[in-house]
Amino acid sequence: MKRPVFTILFSLLLTSSFAQIDRVMQKTKSIKSTTTQTPNDSNPAAQKNGAPRKDSLGFEHRDDAKDSINITYRYLDSTRRNTLDSSINDFDNYFPVPSFWQYLGNNGAAAFPLIFQPYTKAGWDAGFHSFDVYKFTLENSKFYKTTRPFSSLSYQLASGKEQMLKAAHTQNPRPNLNVGFDYRLISAPGLFTSQNNNHNAYRLYGNYQGKRKRYNAYLIVVGNTIRASQNGGIRNDSFLLDPNSKSRFSVPVNLGNDIKFTSNPFVTTISTGNTYKDFNFFFRQSYDVGKKDSLIINDSTTEYLFYPKLRAQYSLSTNSYQYNFIDVWPDSAIYKDWYNIQIDRPRDTFTRAEKWKLINNDFSLIQFPDTKNTAQFFLAGITYQSIRGTLRSGDLSDHNIIIHGEYRNRTRNKKWDVLLKGSFYLNGFNGGDYEVAASLSRYLNKKLGDVHLFFTNVNRTASFIFDNRSSYNLGNNNNFNKENITSFGATATNTFFTLGFRNHLLTNYTYFSDYYHSTQYSKPINLLQVFAFKKLRISKNWNYYADATLQQTDGASPIKVPLFFTRGRLAYEAKLFKNLKLSTGLEVRYYTAYKANNYSPLISQFVPQDTFILKNLPDVSLFVHFRIKGFSGYVRGENLNTVSVKNGFGFVNNNSAVPHYPTQGALLRFGIQWWFVN
């Protein structure tokens, strides 16, 4: 763990050092140039205006504009360029788990969205998604365009020795080449036995455009390592108010009780829990045919222009996945009761594991109807996917052949954005799967803002964890039909509010009915969501930010969601002195009581239950966020709602994430983030 952190910090220091050397060299040249100027002693006007004398050393006044930067980014298959968000009023910008998600007790633990989100990807899927929120992916990779090398460093520390380190760097060594990396480390020992989490995620990326702008190449390398201990929840919620259990590691848990508790954040060993690893390599090349042009800048510089009409594009990606569960001291009674697994000897280590490797070769043709608008195009392509698995039941080898197409038109006046895309699995492991998506956005004006409509329909094979051959299939013998998910909705965003709705219709919904039994819901499930966001200006410096979502579904369905979710922030916001920006106040998050899912540690799945209604108090936090130029920081007191005077004063009235999984008590969190131009 220490080696990658040291390497990244050393790289940033080295980059910064070269930048400083370059500035010193430029300053030296400037000084030499100044001291060899023609003497202006004989020029009274020059002396009066403060021009340097021949025998004097001239110093320039620092120009902050020299440290300015113009930086934008876009995602791999997007035509829209975005700017960096430097706002400080929303903690979601600093924390990996969004506010509308819930994690099991501490940073890095399994998490799920309180506002339901169906899984809408056709094709092969292993089925392990409880830690997706912490992962770097190909889809969320950014490609930057910057006038100066840009870096960011951030560090976060919270009670219980919870830490998070993030580092990023990007630069354009040449106008047609961008390279960079992202890194994130999460280390959280936890407050209960067998709750330590340690995650590492890294990403290397680059994109290159040929001198004559006909050839383009993109490279992304992404790796994630998830280490998450599992304790199966506490044995009884009454222990939380026991005066002898204020030190939470003394509270009995279901798994890992015999493991020696340690709060050392550098201990990454998992004695009871999950270790998931993935490695993703993506390389894309394209070559354009079209109209050449050029612009002569001066006698020695020519800017080449190119307007594509047809593009040939080849993409290669390899994806490797490992999913492991281990319990070095399994409790035979728990495994028999929860999973119907017989542990013959008390000290017999229990394990489950499977590995996957996918290789995708894709060839596509892209045609541009409008020569001067590359954001309008037709795409048609075909993909061959190789699938190999190493399972408990033996090795698996299969393939998929996929055809796909897309039409995109973002008009030159940037008022309309149209997207139509689809893919179909001709044959192979997921033969018959398909995806269809359509969206329409319209910019009305500065006052009325944007209106966005969308529609998706996905027909997909149930995730492989439901397959009889899966290493995590514990005695199920099922042959499930394909799932079908239809979603549509609309959003209006303007200076007054954001208002919208989403509707999800799910057929043949596949899920685990308890800790290991899998089943398929025969009836259609309809889930409606209405959401709104409003910033209320109370006075000159006081603002209130209100988020609210209402969601409704059939109470008999296996999808369990809170009826109402809201998050409010009352903040005093001002610019103080010359450069200090401040946002400080109160944050409250609340969702209504509902039959929250259980969590099954072995298969890492959230599973429905009908006997326990989760009733939480609102989560209350006080915060101070600030920014001084490129430096920002925050101090937060979280979970203040857990205060209790029973059996003495303390923050022991914990909320729960799911049944028998308490969240932290009062938590003090602070962090810093530094953006700097090299």
KOLKOLDO-515853 format. One record per residue (C-alpha): residue number from 1; x negated, y, z negated. Coordinates in steps of 0.02 Angstrom, whole numbers, padded with zeros to 5 digits. Layout:
<rs>
(NUM, (X, Y, Z)),
...
</rs>
This chain:
<rs>
(1, (00000, 00000, 00000)),
(2, (-00140, 00120, -00046)),
(3, (-00232, 00094, 00118)),
(4, (-00096, 00162, 00236)),
(5, (-00063, 00309, 00120)),
(6, (-00249, 00352, 00114)),
(7, (-00265, 00334, 00302)),
(8, (-00121, 00453, 00338)),
(9, (-00179, 00584, 00213)),
(10, (-00357, 00572, 00281)),
(11, (-00292, 00595, 00460)),
(12, (-00194, 00750, 00410)),
(13, (-00346, 00821, 00319)),
(14, (-00457, 00786, 00468)),
(15, (-00335, 00868, 00589)),
(16, (-00321, 01020, 00477)),
(17, (-00510, 01030, 00460)),
(18, (-00537, 01031, 00649)),
(19, (-00404, 01165, 00665)),
(20, (-00494, 01272, 00534)),
(21, (-00662, 01246, 00622)),
(22, (-00583, 01301, 00785)),
(23, (-00516, 01459, 00702)),
(24, (-00687, 01497, 00628)),
(25, (-00768, 01477, 00800)),
(26, (-00638, 01592, 00876)),
(27, (-00667, 01720, 00737)),
(28, (-00856, 01708, 00765)),
(29, (-00835, 01742, 00950)),
(30, (-00723, 01890, 00907)),
(31, (-00853, 01962, 00789)),
(32, (-00992, 01940, 00918)),
(33, (-00885, 02025, 01048)),
(34, (-00850, 02169, 00929)),
(35, (-01030, 02200, 00881)),
(36, (-01090, 02206, 01062)),
(37, (-00967, 02337, 01121)),
(38, (-01024, 02498, 01199)),
(39, (-01067, 02622, 01060)),
(40, (-00926, 02743, 01027)),
(41, (-01021, 02863, 00914)),
(42, (-01009, 02988, 01055)),
(43, (-00821, 02964, 01066)),
(44, (-00739, 03068, 00928)),
(45, (-00566, 03006, 00977)),
(46, (-00619, 02827, 00952)),
(47, (-00695, 02868, 00782)),
(48, (-00538, 02959, 00731)),
(49, (-00430, 02809, 00777)),
(50, (-00539, 02693, 00672)),
(51, (-00631, 02600, 00812)),
(52, (-00780, 02502, 00742)),
(53, (-00955, 02572, 00751)),
(54, (-01097, 02474, 00832)),
(55, (-01183, 02442, 00667)),
(56, (-01025, 02396, 00570)),
(57, (-00940, 02227, 00548)),
(58, (-00760, 02233, 00609)),
(59, (-00623, 02137, 00516)),
(60, (-00454, 02107, 00593)),
(61, (-00293, 02122, 00493)),
(62, (-00210, 01951, 00481)),
(63, (-00071, 01930, 00607)),
(64, (00062, 01810, 00543)),
(65, (00126, 01789, 00720)),
(66, (-00030, 01689, 00760)),
(67, (00034, 01552, 00644)),
(68, (00206, 01550, 00724)),
(69, (00265, 01397, 00818)),
(70, (00394, 01352, 00947)),
(71, (00447, 01172, 00918)),
(72, (00595, 01072, 00983)),
(73, (00636, 00888, 00994)),
(74, (00754, 00767, 01077)),
(75, (00799, 00585, 01056)),
(76, (00747, 00452, 01181)),
(77, (00906, 00442, 01286)),
(78, (00972, 00616, 01250)),
(79, (00968, 00767, 01363)),
(80, (00995, 00893, 01222)),
(81, (00848, 00978, 01138)),
(82, (00862, 01019, 00953)),
(83, (00769, 01132, 00831)),
(84, (00706, 01088, 00657)),
(85, (00824, 01116, 00511)),
(86, (00739, 01223, 00378)),
(87, (00894, 01252, 00270)),
(88, (00879, 01218, 00084)),
(89, (01060, 01210, 00025)),
(90, (01089, 01025, 00060)),
(91, (00993, 00888, -00033)),
(92, (01036, 00766, 00107)),
(93, (00892, 00847, 00202)),
(94, (00769, 00779, 00073)),
(95, (00840, 00611, 00020)),
(96, (00851, 00452, 00127)),
(97, (01024, 00401, 00065)),
(98, (01161, 00523, 00123)),
(99, (01283, 00588, -00007)),
(100, (01428, 00488, 00066)),
(101, (01332, 00325, 00039)),
(102, (01315, 00228, -00124)),
(103, (01160, 00131, -00175)),
(104, (01147, -00002, -00311)),
(105, (01066, 00089, -00455)),
(106, (00906, 00167, -00390)),
(107, (00822, 00232, -00234)),
(108, (00779, 00089, -00116)),
(109, (00917, -00028, -00174)),
(110, (01049, -00102, -00058)),
(111, (01171, 00031, 00001)),
(112, (01336, 00049, 00092)),
(113, (01440, 00196, 00161)),
(114, (01588, 00251, 00055)),
(115, (01662, 00319, 00217)),
(116, (01683, 00161, 00319)),
(117, (01575, 00137, 00473)),
(118, (01602, -00019, 00580)),
(119, (01454, -00106, 00660)),
(120, (01477, -00073, 00846)),
(121, (01331, -00153, 00936)),
(122, (01361, -00296, 01056)),
(123, (01235, -00436, 01078)),
(124, (01121, -00525, 00957)),
(125, (01120, -00467, 00776)),
(126, (01047, -00556, 00624)),
(127, (01178, -00481, 00508)),
(128, (01070, -00402, 00371)),
(129, (01115, -00218, 00356)),
(130, (01113, -00176, 00171)),
(131, (00946, -00086, 00187)),
(132, (00969, -00005, 00358)),
(133, (00982, 00169, 00283)),
(134, (00798, 00162, 00231)),
(135, (00729, 00106, 00399)),
(136, (00647, 00197, 00543)),
(137, (00725, 00143, 00708)),
(138, (00698, 00168, 00894)),
(139, (00865, 00260, 00905)),
(140, (00819, 00393, 00777)),
(141, (00644, 00423, 00848)),
(142, (00610, 00602, 00902)),
(143, (00502, 00666, 01044)),
(144, (00436, 00840, 01011)),
(145, (00377, 00984, 01117)),
(146, (00271, 01106, 01018)),
(147, (00155, 01252, 01051)),
(148, (00047, 01214, 00899)),
(149, (00001, 01057, 00801)),
(150, (00133, 01037, 00666)),
(151, (00128, 00934, 00505)),
(152, (00238, 00908, 00354)),
(153, (00204, 00829, 00185)),
(154, (00330, 00798, 00048)),
(155, (00325, 00716, -00122)),
(156, (00467, 00675, -00240)),
(157, (00461, 00615, -00420)),
(158, (00608, 00564, -00530)),
(159, (00640, 00487, -00700)),
(160, (00593, 00306, -00716)),
(161, (00433, 00337, -00616)),
(162, (00532, 00340, -00454)),
(163, (00426, 00413, -00314)),
(164, (00441, 00451, -00129)),
(165, (00306, 00511, -00010)),
(166, (00336, 00570, 00168)),
(167, (00212, 00628, 00298)),
(168, (00232, 00678, 00480)),
(169, (00124, 00755, 00615)),
(170, (00151, 00799, 00797)),
(171, (00053, 00896, 00926)),
(172, (00036, 00927, 01111)),
(173, (-00150, 00902, 01151)),
(174, (-00100, 00948, 01328)),
(175, (00059, 01032, 01391)),
(176, (00116, 00867, 01467)),
(177, (00069, 00754, 01320)),
(178, (00147, 00741, 01147)),
(179, (00092, 00621, 01010)),
(180, (00135, 00602, 00827)),
(181, (00178, 00491, 00680)),
(182, (00301, 00476, 00535)),
(183, (00273, 00386, 00371)),
(184, (00380, 00359, 00216)),
(185, (00347, 00267, 00053)),
(186, (00482, 00234, -00077)),
(187, (00432, 00164, -00246)),
(188, (00563, 00142, -00382)),
(189, (00529, 00026, -00530)),
(190, (00710, 00043, -00588)),
(191, (00784, 00057, -00762)),
(192, (00846, -00122, -00778)),
(193, (00757, -00289, -00768)),
(194, (00715, -00351, -00592)),
(195, (00765, -00190, -00505)),
(196, (00601, -00128, -00430)),
(197, (00602, -00074, -00248)),
(198, (00455, -00034, -00136)),
(199, (00480, 00013, 00047)),
(200, (00357, 00064, 00182)),
(201, (00409, 00133, 00350)),
(202, (00298, 00201, 00489)),
(203, (00320, 00261, 00667)),
(204, (00195, 00307, 00803)),
(205, (00259, 00391, 00960)),
(206, (00203, 00481, 01116)),
(207, (00265, 00538, 01285)),
(208, (00169, 00587, 01440)),
(209, (00217, 00674, 01602)),
(210, (00106, 00669, 01755)),
(211, (00026, 00828, 01821)),
(212, (00148, 00835, 01967)),
(213, (00296, 00787, 01854)),
(214, (00343, 00629, 01946)),
(215, (00279, 00501, 01821)),
(216, (00342, 00489, 01641)),
(217, (00296, 00371, 01500)),
(218, (00364, 00347, 01324)),
(219, (00290, 00243, 01184)),
(220, (00364, 00204, 01013)),
(221, (00294, 00086, 00880)),
(222, (00402, 00064, 00725)),
(223, (00375, -00045, 00572)),
(224, (00476, -00067, 00412)),
(225, (00440, -00169, 00256)),
(226, (00581, -00184, 00129)),
(227, (00539, -00257, -00042)),
(228, (00691, -00257, -00156)),
(229, (00709, -00353, -00319)),
(230, (00882, -00420, -00363)),
(231, (00956, -00444, -00536)),
(232, (01134, -00491, -00487)),
(233, (01205, -00352, -00596)),
(234, (01219, -00344, -00785)),
(235, (01309, -00484, -00876)),
(236, (01432, -00373, -00968)),
(237, (01471, -00187, -00951)),
(238, (01491, -00173, -01140)),
(239, (01302, -00182, -01159)),
(240, (01289, -00006, -01088)),
(241, (01363, 00070, -01246)),
(242, (01267, -00042, -01365)),
(243, (01154, 00072, -01472)),
(244, (01019, -00063, -01461)),
(245, (01021, -00057, -01270)),
(246, (00976, 00126, -01240)),
(247, (00816, 00057, -01167)),
(248, (00898, -00019, -01015)),
(249, (00771, -00156, -00982)),
(250, (00842, -00245, -01136)),
(251, (01014, -00263, -01055)),
(252, (01039, -00446, -00999)),
(253, (01056, -00468, -00810)),
(254, (01110, -00617, -00706)),
(255, (00949, -00647, -00609)),
(256, (00768, -00621, -00659)),
(257, (00792, -00616, -00849)),
(258, (00637, -00722, -00877)),
(259, (00529, -00603, -00776)),
(260, (00420, -00484, -00874)),
(261, (00485, -00307, -00850)),
(262, (00362, -00175, -00792)),
(263, (00388, 00007, -00747)),
(264, (00227, 00017, -00647)),
(265, (00272, 00099, -00479)),
(266, (00121, 00017, -00395)),
(267, (00182, -00160, -00428)),
(268, (00259, -00220, -00266)),
(269, (00276, -00405, -00305)),
(270, (00453, -00473, -00286)),
(271, (00487, -00619, -00402)),
(272, (00675, -00621, -00374)),
(273, (00740, -00532, -00221)),
(274, (00723, -00491, -00036)),
(275, (00574, -00454, 00074)),
(276, (00625, -00397, 00248)),
(277, (00502, -00347, 00383)),
(278, (00523, -00288, 00561)),
(279, (00406, -00229, 00698)),
(280, (00468, -00142, 00856)),
(281, (00367, -00096, 01010)),
(282, (00445, 00005, 01151)),
(283, (00363, 00064, 01312)),
(284, (00452, 00149, 01457)),
(285, (00384, 00207, 01625)),
(286, (00475, 00298, 01764)),
(287, (00431, 00369, 01934)),
(288, (00534, 00499, 02028)),
(289, (00569, 00530, 02211)),
(290, (00633, 00702, 02259)),
(291, (00585, 00879, 02306)),
(292, (00413, 00950, 02268)),
(293, (00379, 01132, 02232)),
(294, (00245, 01238, 02150)),
(295, (00220, 01406, 02069)),
(296, (00053, 01497, 02086)),
(297, (00007, 01577, 01919)),
(298, (-00161, 01649, 01971)),
(299, (-00308, 01607, 02085)),
(300, (-00357, 01455, 01981)),
(301, (-00191, 01398, 01907)),
(302, (-00043, 01317, 01993)),
(303, (00113, 01259, 01902)),
(304, (00186, 01106, 01991)),
(305, (00375, 01088, 01996)),
(306, (00477, 00936, 02042)),
(307, (00663, 00909, 02068)),
(308, (00705, 00722, 02060)),
(309, (00836, 00638, 02167)),
(310, (00801, 00456, 02122)),
(311, (00709, 00380, 01974)),
(312, (00647, 00201, 01954)),
(313, (00631, 00158, 01769)),
(314, (00557, 00005, 01681)),
(315, (00568, -00024, 01493)),
(316, (00484, -00158, 01389)),
(317, (00526, -00188, 01207)),
(318, (00477, -00321, 01081)),
(319, (00563, -00339, 00913)),
(320, (00508, -00454, 00772)),
(321, (00611, -00483, 00613)),
(322, (00579, -00579, 00453)),
(323, (00709, -00607, 00318)),
(324, (00654, -00688, 00155)),
(325, (00733, -00720, -00015)),
(326, (00639, -00790, -00164)),
(327, (00678, -00829, -00345)),
(328, (00528, -00899, -00440)),
(329, (00632, -00939, -00596)),
(330, (00809, -00976, -00536)),
(331, (00951, -00993, -00660)),
(332, (01032, -01160, -00614)),
(333, (01202, -01110, -00687)),
(334, (01210, -00949, -00584)),
(335, (01162, -01036, -00421)),
(336, (01288, -01175, -00451)),
(337, (01428, -01053, -00492)),
(338, (01393, -00922, -00359)),
(339, (01323, -01023, -00214)),
(340, (01360, -01207, -00252)),
(341, (01173, -01240, -00247)),
(342, (01100, -01371, -00362)),
(343, (00933, -01322, -00441)),
(344, (00855, -01486, -00500)),
(345, (00713, -01414, -00603)),
(346, (00720, -01249, -00701)),
(347, (00552, -01191, -00635)),
(348, (00581, -01247, -00455)),
(349, (00561, -01092, -00344)),
(350, (00710, -01061, -00231)),
(351, (00680, -00984, -00058)),
(352, (00768, -00947, 00104)),
(353, (00686, -00877, 00261)),
(354, (00710, -00850, 00446)),
(355, (00612, -00763, 00584)),
(356, (00664, -00689, 00751)),
(357, (00575, -00620, 00902)),
(358, (00663, -00531, 01046)),
(359, (00584, -00472, 01208)),
(360, (00681, -00357, 01325)),
(361, (00634, -00316, 01504)),
(362, (00745, -00184, 01583)),
(363, (00744, -00110, 01758)),
(364, (00855, 00039, 01799)),
(365, (00887, 00158, 01943)),
(366, (00943, 00337, 01907)),
(367, (01016, 00453, 02038)),
(368, (01029, 00643, 02014)),
(369, (01169, 00724, 02117)),
(370, (01119, 00902, 02071)),
(371, (00939, 00936, 02115)),
(372, (00916, 01069, 01982)),
(373, (01011, 00985, 01841)),
(374, (00926, 00828, 01774)),
(375, (01060, 00819, 01637)),
(376, (01181, 00754, 01769)),
(377, (01145, 00578, 01830)),
(378, (01209, 00404, 01871)),
(379, (01115, 00254, 01798)),
(380, (01128, 00069, 01840)),
(381, (01016, -00065, 01766)),
(382, (00990, -00246, 01719)),
(383, (00905, -00320, 01564)),
(384, (00834, -00492, 01531)),
(385, (00821, -00530, 01345)),
(386, (00723, -00676, 01273)),
(387, (00776, -00736, 01099)),
(388, (00673, -00850, 00986)),
(389, (00715, -00896, 00807)),
(390, (00626, -00996, 00672)),
(391, (00761, -01064, 00558)),
(392, (00782, -01186, 00415)),
(393, (00873, -01304, 00534)),
(394, (00737, -01291, 00668)),
(395, (00683, -01176, 00809)),
(396, (00803, -01088, 00926)),
(397, (00767, -01024, 01101)),
(398, (00894, -00932, 01209)),
(399, (00918, -00779, 01320)),
(400, (01040, -00644, 01376)),
(401, (01064, -00562, 01546)),
(402, (01143, -00390, 01530)),
(403, (01201, -00264, 01660)),
(404, (01230, -00084, 01608)),
(405, (01279, 00084, 01683)),
(406, (01297, 00264, 01631)),
(407, (01359, 00431, 01695)),
(408, (01303, 00590, 01607)),
(409, (01340, 00771, 01651)),
(410, (01288, 00914, 01540)),
(411, (01329, 01064, 01649)),
(412, (01201, 01199, 01682)),
(413, (01306, 01328, 01589)),
(414, (01299, 01207, 01438)),
(415, (01487, 01216, 01413)),
(416, (01533, 01039, 01462)),
(417, (01450, 00876, 01408)),
(418, (01522, 00715, 01481)),
(419, (01462, 00539, 01444)),
(420, (01525, 00372, 01513)),
(421, (01424, 00215, 01480)),
(422, (01447, 00029, 01467)),
(423, (01357, -00138, 01462)),
(424, (01411, -00317, 01493)),
(425, (01325, -00480, 01444)),
(426, (01336, -00588, 01600)),
(427, (01279, -00749, 01517)),
(428, (01168, -00819, 01382)),
(429, (01179, -00822, 01193)),
(430, (01302, -00676, 01187)),
(431, (01388, -00705, 01354)),
(432, (01550, -00607, 01367)),
(433, (01501, -00469, 01246)),
(434, (01524, -00291, 01308)),
(435, (01516, -00108, 01254)),
(436, (01612, 00039, 01328)),
(437, (01591, 00218, 01268)),
(438, (01656, 00386, 01327)),
(439, (01639, 00561, 01255)),
(440, (01686, 00736, 01309)),
(441, (01623, 00897, 01228)),
(442, (01674, 01074, 01272)),
(443, (01598, 01235, 01209)),
(444, (01737, 01363, 01202)),
(445, (01656, 01522, 01139)),
(446, (01556, 01589, 00992)),
(447, (01711, 01608, 00885)),
(448, (01803, 01446, 00925)),
(449, (01646, 01338, 00939)),
(450, (01647, 01159, 01005)),
(451, (01777, 01023, 01030)),
(452, (01719, 00843, 01042)),
(453, (01820, 00687, 01092)),
(454, (01757, 00508, 01091)),
(455, (01813, 00330, 01127)),
(456, (01722, 00163, 01106)),
(457, (01771, -00018, 01129)),
(458, (01654, -00160, 01081)),
(459, (01678, -00347, 01103)),
(460, (01540, -00437, 01008)),
(461, (01486, -00607, 00946)),
(462, (01491, -00617, 00757)),
(463, (01320, -00585, 00677)),
(464, (01207, -00738, 00667)),
(465, (01219, -00749, 00477)),
(466, (01394, -00820, 00509)),
(467, (01323, -00953, 00626)),
(468, (01309, -01133, 00562)),
(469, (01124, -01135, 00609)),
(470, (01076, -00985, 00502)),
(471, (00956, -01015, 00357)),
(472, (01077, -00912, 00252)),
(473, (01229, -01017, 00298)),
(474, (01266, -01110, 00136)),
(475, (01377, -01251, 00193)),
(476, (01501, -01156, 00303)),
(477, (01559, -01241, 00462)),
(478, (01645, -01109, 00567)),
(479, (01666, -01069, 00750)),
(480, (01723, -00887, 00753)),
(481, (01803, -00789, 00894)),
(482, (01724, -00630, 00956)),
(483, (01755, -00471, 00857)),
(484, (01835, -00323, 00944)),
(485, (01816, -00145, 00879)),
(486, (01904, 00005, 00956)),
(487, (01866, 00179, 00890)),
(488, (01924, 00349, 00947)),
(489, (01931, 00523, 00872)),
(490, (01905, 00709, 00890)),
(491, (01807, 00846, 00802)),
(492, (01823, 01036, 00808)),
(493, (01673, 01135, 00746)),
(494, (01671, 01324, 00734)),
(495, (01621, 01467, 00619)),
(496, (01775, 01440, 00509)),
(497, (01774, 01253, 00474)),
(498, (01742, 01079, 00540)),
(499, (01897, 00971, 00558)),
(500, (01921, 00801, 00636)),
(501, (01985, 00623, 00631)),
(502, (01927, 00447, 00673)),
(503, (02032, 00291, 00699)),
(504, (01958, 00115, 00695)),
(505, (02051, -00039, 00753)),
(506, (01965, -00205, 00713)),
(507, (02018, -00375, 00775)),
(508, (01943, -00542, 00718)),
(509, (01849, -00454, 00579)),
(510, (01716, -00576, 00513)),
(511, (01659, -00565, 00332)),
(512, (01611, -00660, 00175)),
(513, (01761, -00690, 00063)),
(514, (01650, -00720, -00090)),
(515, (01465, -00743, -00127)),
(516, (01438, -00866, 00017)),
(517, (01600, -00922, 00102)),
(518, (01625, -00844, 00274)),
(519, (01792, -00818, 00359)),
(520, (01880, -00717, 00493)),
(521, (02031, -00604, 00466)),
(522, (02167, -00652, 00590)),
(523, (02268, -00490, 00586)),
(524, (02216, -00324, 00664)),
(525, (02148, -00197, 00540)),
(526, (02184, -00013, 00569)),
(527, (02087, 00118, 00471)),
(528, (02120, 00305, 00490)),
(529, (01999, 00439, 00429)),
(530, (02031, 00627, 00421)),
(531, (01887, 00739, 00371)),
(532, (01850, 00923, 00347)),
(533, (01707, 01038, 00299)),
(534, (01722, 01220, 00247)),
(535, (01599, 01350, 00185)),
(536, (01688, 01476, 00074)),
(537, (01605, 01643, 00043)),
(538, (01656, 01691, -00134)),
(539, (01549, 01848, -00147)),
(540, (01392, 01920, -00072)),
(541, (01279, 01785, -00144)),
(542, (01399, 01649, -00202)),
(543, (01455, 01512, -00081)),
(544, (01556, 01354, -00100)),
(545, (01528, 01207, 00018)),
(546, (01673, 01083, 00024)),
(547, (01669, 00912, 00108)),
(548, (01822, 00799, 00103)),
(549, (01875, 00637, 00187)),
(550, (02041, 00546, 00175)),
(551, (02044, 00365, 00235)),
(552, (02187, 00241, 00237)),
(553, (02200, 00057, 00282)),
(554, (02307, -00093, 00242)),
(555, (02281, -00141, 00059)),
(556, (02286, -00327, 00103)),
(557, (02141, -00315, 00224)),
(558, (01963, -00365, 00170)),
(559, (01899, -00188, 00203)),
(560, (01902, -00093, 00039)),
(561, (01876, 00096, 00039)),
(562, (01916, 00240, -00080)),
(563, (02068, 00337, -00023)),
(564, (01985, 00506, -00050)),
(565, (01803, 00562, -00052)),
(566, (01744, 00738, -00086)),
(567, (01583, 00830, -00118)),
(568, (01575, 01011, -00175)),
(569, (01428, 01129, -00199)),
(570, (01443, 01296, -00287)),
(571, (01282, 01391, -00251)),
(572, (01205, 01560, -00282)),
(573, (01105, 01596, -00124)),
(574, (00994, 01745, -00094)),
(575, (00832, 01805, -00020)),
(576, (00727, 01874, -00162)),
(577, (00571, 01980, -00151)),
(578, (00498, 01964, 00024)),
(579, (00490, 01780, 00066)),
(580, (00581, 01683, -00071)),
(581, (00744, 01599, -00019)),
(582, (00845, 01526, -00162)),
(583, (00995, 01409, -00175)),
(584, (01046, 01358, -00351)),
(585, (01206, 01296, -00429)),
(586, (01318, 01148, -00465)),
(587, (01353, 00994, -00357)),
(588, (01498, 00873, -00387)),
(589, (01535, 00711, -00295)),
(590, (01696, 00612, -00325)),
(591, (01793, 00470, -00247)),
(592, (01956, 00391, -00303)),
(593, (01969, 00223, -00391)),
(594, (01970, 00070, -00277)),
(595, (01929, -00115, -00274)),
(596, (01746, -00095, -00236)),
(597, (01653, -00240, -00156)),
(598, (01544, -00362, -00251)),
(599, (01364, -00386, -00196)),
(600, (01290, -00557, -00155)),
(601, (01100, -00547, -00182)),
(602, (01049, -00706, -00090)),
(603, (01133, -00662, 00074)),
(604, (01118, -00472, 00045)),
(605, (01301, -00440, 00087)),
(606, (01439, -00335, 00011)),
(607, (01590, -00448, -00012)),
(608, (01772, -00404, -00056)),
(609, (01854, -00440, -00224)),
(610, (02031, -00410, -00290)),
(611, (02016, -00416, -00479)),
(612, (01912, -00264, -00529)),
(613, (01959, -00082, -00497)),
(614, (01810, 00035, -00500)),
(615, (01849, 00199, -00588)),
(616, (01705, 00322, -00595)),
(617, (01688, 00495, -00667)),
(618, (01633, 00631, -00544)),
(619, (01444, 00632, -00516)),
(620, (01383, 00802, -00579)),
(621, (01214, 00882, -00540)),
(622, (01130, 01049, -00569)),
(623, (01004, 01103, -00439)),
(624, (00876, 01236, -00395)),
(625, (00815, 01233, -00215)),
(626, (00694, 01364, -00146)),
(627, (00583, 01401, 00003)),
(628, (00434, 01517, 00026)),
(629, (00389, 01522, 00211)),
(630, (00338, 01342, 00253)),
(631, (00341, 01281, 00073)),
(632, (00501, 01220, -00009)),
(633, (00539, 01137, -00175)),
(634, (00683, 01077, -00280)),
(635, (00723, 01031, -00460)),
(636, (00881, 00933, -00496)),
(637, (00967, 00868, -00652)),
(638, (01077, 00726, -00590)),
(639, (01212, 00615, -00669)),
(640, (01249, 00740, -00807)),
(641, (01422, 00662, -00817)),
(642, (01346, 00512, -00909)),
(643, (01330, 00610, -01073)),
(644, (01406, 00522, -01224)),
(645, (01414, 00555, -01411)),
(646, (01466, 00379, -01459)),
(647, (01334, 00299, -01569)),
(648, (01234, 00460, -01557)),
(649, (01199, 00581, -01417)),
(650, (01137, 00507, -01254)),
(651, (01166, 00489, -01068)),
(652, (01231, 00312, -01077)),
(653, (01406, 00324, -01002)),
(654, (01349, 00258, -00834)),
(655, (01452, 00255, -00677)),
(656, (01448, 00096, -00572)),
(657, (01405, 00074, -00389)),
(658, (01500, -00091, -00375)),
(659, (01562, -00207, -00514)),
(660, (01425, -00235, -00645)),
(661, (01296, -00130, -00553)),
(662, (01275, 00030, -00657)),
(663, (01193, 00182, -00581)),
(664, (01063, 00283, -00676)),
(665, (01098, 00391, -00827)),
(666, (01039, 00571, -00828)),
(667, (00900, 00591, -00700)),
(668, (00774, 00732, -00680)),
(669, (00711, 00744, -00503)),
(670, (00591, 00867, -00424)),
(671, (00500, 00875, -00260)),
(672, (00401, 00983, -00141)),
(673, (00391, 00993, 00048)),
(674, (00259, 01084, 00147)),
(675, (00274, 01125, 00331)),
(676, (00115, 01194, 00404)),
(677, (00043, 01239, 00573)),
(678, (-00131, 01169, 00600)),
</rs>
